[in-house]
Amino acid sequence: MLDISPVLLLSSGIIFLLVVARLNSCLFKPLLKHMDDRADSIKRDLENAKSNSANVDGMLAEANDVIAAAKKEAASIREKAYNEAKESADAKLANAKVNLEEKSDEFAKSMQNDTKALKDSLIASMPQFNESLKAKLSSI
């Protein structure tokens, strides 16, 4: 039948235990340590990502505040420029109206002077017209 040798069985058991102990110290412990370190690293990276996300949200809010302030400033600058341009255009328009009124008055005065001069010259030459008219009438 089966012949089991206790020495061989005991030596196989001891060798098995030595191999398991050696594998435990050389393979399993470093492998488990590496797995634990990797899990810790992943956990730290997730926490850092969450804090970075919070920082990004804060920076985004700050950027939105800066943009809103810039929009307000741009609106005030645009309004100021519009008002200055409007005032400048109104001043130019007023100057142009004054110049046109002055030129119109000068023209009206020159027309009155020309009309008076024409009337005076016509009145002065009236005796000549009367004489030439009488001469024409008498020649008919």
HUNOR-V715046 format. One record per residue. RES is the residue in three letters. SS is DSSP state (A for helix, B for strand, O for the rest). D_LAST is the distance of its C-alpha to the last C-alpha in whole Angstrom. Layout:
res=RES ss=SS d_last=D_LAST
res=RES ss=SS d_last=D_LAST
//
This chain:
res=MET ss=O d_last=184
res=LEU ss=O d_last=182
res=ASP ss=O d_last=183
res=ILE ss=O d_last=181
res=SER ss=O d_last=182
res=PRO ss=A d_last=181
res=VAL ss=A d_last=181
res=LEU ss=A d_last=178
res=LEU ss=A d_last=176
res=LEU ss=A d_last=176
res=SER ss=A d_last=175
res=SER ss=A d_last=172
res=GLY ss=A d_last=171
res=ILE ss=A d_last=171
res=ILE ss=A d_last=169
res=PHE ss=A d_last=167
res=LEU ss=A d_last=167
res=LEU ss=A d_last=166
res=VAL ss=A d_last=163
res=VAL ss=A d_last=162
res=ALA ss=A d_last=162
res=ARG ss=A d_last=161
res=LEU ss=A d_last=158
res=ASN ss=A d_last=157
res=SER ss=A d_last=157
res=CYS ss=A d_last=155
res=LEU ss=A d_last=153
res=PHE ss=A d_last=152
res=LYS ss=A d_last=152
res=PRO ss=A d_last=149
res=LEU ss=A d_last=148
res=LEU ss=A d_last=148
res=LYS ss=A d_last=147
res=HIS ss=A d_last=144
res=MET ss=A d_last=143
res=ASP ss=A d_last=143
res=ASP ss=A d_last=141
res=ARG ss=A d_last=138
res=ALA ss=A d_last=138
res=ASP ss=A d_last=138
res=SER ss=A d_last=135
res=ILE ss=A d_last=133
res=LYS ss=A d_last=133
res=ARG ss=A d_last=132
res=ASP ss=A d_last=129
res=LEU ss=A d_last=128
res=GLU ss=A d_last=128
res=ASN ss=A d_last=126
res=ALA ss=A d_last=124
res=LYS ss=A d_last=124
res=SER ss=A d_last=123
res=ASN ss=A d_last=121
res=SER ss=A d_last=119
res=ALA ss=A d_last=119
res=ASN ss=A d_last=117
res=VAL ss=A d_last=115
res=ASP ss=A d_last=114
res=GLY ss=A d_last=114
res=MET ss=A d_last=111
res=LEU ss=A d_last=109
res=ALA ss=A d_last=109
res=GLU ss=A d_last=108
res=ALA ss=A d_last=105
res=ASN ss=A d_last=104
res=ASP ss=A d_last=104
res=VAL ss=A d_last=102
res=ILE ss=A d_last=100
res=ALA ss=A d_last=99
res=ALA ss=A d_last=98
res=ALA ss=A d_last=96
res=LYS ss=A d_last=94
res=LYS ss=A d_last=94
res=GLU ss=A d_last=93
res=ALA ss=A d_last=90
res=ALA ss=A d_last=89
res=SER ss=A d_last=88
res=ILE ss=A d_last=87
res=ARG ss=A d_last=84
res=GLU ss=A d_last=83
res=LYS ss=A d_last=83
res=ALA ss=A d_last=81
res=TYR ss=A d_last=79
res=ASN ss=A d_last=78
res=GLU ss=A d_last=78
res=ALA ss=A d_last=75
res=LYS ss=A d_last=73
res=GLU ss=A d_last=73
res=SER ss=A d_last=72
res=ALA ss=A d_last=69
res=ASP ss=A d_last=68
res=ALA ss=A d_last=68
res=LYS ss=A d_last=66
res=LEU ss=A d_last=64
res=ALA ss=A d_last=63
res=ASN ss=A d_last=62
res=ALA ss=A d_last=60
res=LYS ss=A d_last=58
res=VAL ss=A d_last=58
res=ASN ss=A d_last=57
res=LEU ss=A d_last=54
res=GLU ss=A d_last=53
res=GLU ss=A d_last=53
res=LYS ss=A d_last=51
res=SER ss=A d_last=49
res=ASP ss=A d_last=49
res=GLU ss=A d_last=47
res=PHE ss=A d_last=45
res=ALA ss=A d_last=44
res=LYS ss=A d_last=44
res=SER ss=A d_last=42
res=MET ss=A d_last=39
res=GLN ss=A d_last=39
res=ASN ss=A d_last=39
res=ASP ss=A d_last=36
res=THR ss=A d_last=34
res=LYS ss=A d_last=35
res=ALA ss=A d_last=33
res=LEU ss=A d_last=30
res=LYS ss=A d_last=30
res=ASP ss=A d_last=30
res=SER ss=A d_last=28
res=LEU ss=A d_last=25
res=ILE ss=A d_last=26
res=ALA ss=A d_last=26
res=SER ss=O d_last=23
res=MET ss=A d_last=21
res=PRO ss=A d_last=20
res=GLN ss=A d_last=18
res=PHE ss=A d_last=17
res=ASN ss=A d_last=15
res=GLU ss=A d_last=14
res=SER ss=A d_last=13
res=LEU ss=A d_last=11
res=LYS ss=A d_last=10
res=ALA ss=A d_last=9
res=LYS ss=A d_last=6
res=LEU ss=A d_last=5
res=SER ss=A d_last=5
res=SER ss=A d_last=4
res=ILE ss=O d_last=0
//
